[in-house]
Amino acid sequence: MNKKRFIVLSGFIIIAALSRIIPHPYNFAPIGAMSIFGAAYFTDKKFSFLVPLFAMFISDLLVNNLLYASFYGGFTIFTPGFYWMYGAIALIVVAGIFILKKVNTTTVVAGSLSASVIFFLVTNFGAWLGNPMYPQGIQGLFMSYAAGIPFFHYTVLGDLFYSGVMFGAFEYAKTKTPAFQKA
């Protein structure tokens, strides 16, 4: 394993995840971008899953216990419904592995848009399932998806922005540092 490359890739993902504590519009976040970034560049695919999930967990600890501490009754390890978000991350990584076999503008945009759609579908399904706020039938499921539509454009913009920054910066770094080339 190329340790320098691994550290830089992991650092990009962790920094992106930590950017969640910076004020931003709802859902303008790096979640999809850091997932496809890991999928594209980690040669050992287990790290494509582990690093984004770890980074999300660390950022969740900060977001839940600093920014949204007043919403919880004490120290919060996991966001309610975290398994839907973390499951979406895992599915985005799987999609990214297939879409980003070759990194170029087209595949990054496709991966980013796919990440946004996967996150939207999975997390809004989770918001509906078993939630008394929504009828537990197809109508309730559609209500859950409709409730998420006003935030979806921020998900898309966030994924495109963070993908552009992360992929662009790493591709540039690869031209300047031979150690960052494939392991």
Buried (B, 14 or more C-beta within 10 A) or exposed (E): EBEEBBEBBBEBBBEBBBBBEEEEEEBBBBBBBBBBBBBBBBEEEEBBBBBBBBBBBBBBBBBBBEEEEEEEEEEBEEBEBBEBBBBBBBBBBBBBBEBBEEBEEEBBBBBBBBBBBBBBBBBBBBBBBEEEEBBEEEEBBBBBBEBBEEBBEBBBBBBBBBBBBBBEEBBEBBEEEEEBEEB
